[in-house]
Amino acid sequence: MDEHAQPGAGRLAVTGYAALQVLLLPVVVLVLVLCVVSAVLVVVWVGIPLLIAVLPAARGLAGAERAIASRILGGTLPSPYLPVPAGALAGLRARAADPATWRDLLWMLWAMTLGFVMSLVVVVLMVAVVTLPIWWYGAVPLMRLRATVDRAVLCTGRTERLERRVDALTESRASVVDHSATELRRIERDLHDGPQARMAAVALGLGLADDLFEDDPDAARRLVREARSTSSSALQELRGVVRGIHPPVLADRGLGGAVSALALDMAIPVEVAVAVPDRLPPPVESAVYFAVAECLANIGKHARATQAWVTLRHDGGVLHGEVGDDGRGGAVPGAGTGLGGIAARLAAFDGTMEVSSPPGGPTTVRWEVPCASSSPKTTRS
């Protein structure tokens, strides 16, 4: 790098970025005009499809500028956008309510005026280097100044990031509390309707047998045999309840082995690709195991699929998961398919989930869960 260049990109690189920004001016103007016109036309409904098309384009331009600013300043600039739900109208509402969208519009005004002037000056300085080379030394400071303003406009500040973090934690905590209460009620119901009822029948049968031993020993023995059979059924149901809390196979074989066991129980072929450490934190293992189990259960009940797949990968301290099938599609979170429960489980660990399930399929459920671990081990089946 040139000795006069500051950290980040050098003079030649920033001049190239400046030229690109100058060339993008007509696109920026067009996108901003379309955003304004579409917003005005929303009152007569014509603007809705226009906004659905133009807002992603505005985000694309802003994303490109964040990439340029990150190369000029060094480091990376994170995306400031809130998650966008599935569906055109839902996505439009989410984008319109996202403060980052309004920052994009503000940035376009800046990029059309002072930002454009600064980039144009840098390009002119490059042209002038033929006659007065000293001038070109101003390219890097000018572009760093523009990139600093771009970063300030297009990226969230520390206070806003903390506010979002608090909001996300509050929402996830409420979701986890609700999910935990639902799970507790389910366990209580399963115990009441299953093992508890059977053990009550065992106690009643043994009491009757005790009364009949002297007068009718044969009947008493029949009652004891029935009580033994009922106690065995109660024990099996109790084991089922325990497996619903924390499956023994998960404790014995880890996440990879437990997921493979789930796949073997499916009526359709399931390809499993697991590249995870030998052991992960038990709460994360449990949450991801039940996420896979719920997705596979949905496939078996609703998808009408002929094949499915499960992929788990641990990379950079993040556990990535995917469950998909070639079925009929149409899966919607919150529509009684258990996907909402999966999202609630994963949210407790700052995990995120997205669902892609167009009519006719395929259906794909993906998630990411922050999860520090070591000693990766790959398993395929």
Secondary structure as UniProt FT lines:
FT   TURN            3..4
FT   HELIX           11..23
FT   HELIX           25..41
FT   HELIX           42..44
FT   TURN            45..46
FT   HELIX           47..73
FT   HELIX           88..97
FT   HELIX           99..112
FT   HELIX           114..128
FT   TURN            129..131
FT   HELIX           133..138
FT   HELIX           139..154
FT   HELIX           158..191
FT   HELIX           192..196
FT   HELIX           197..212
FT   TURN            213..215
FT   HELIX           217..245
FT   HELIX           248..264
FT   STRAND          270..277
FT   HELIX           282..298
FT   HELIX           299..303
FT   STRAND          308..315
FT   TURN            316..317
FT   STRAND          318..325
FT   TURN            333..334
FT   HELIX           339..347
FT   TURN            348..350
FT   STRAND          352..356
FT   TURN            359..360
FT   STRAND          363..370
FT   STRAND          376..380
//
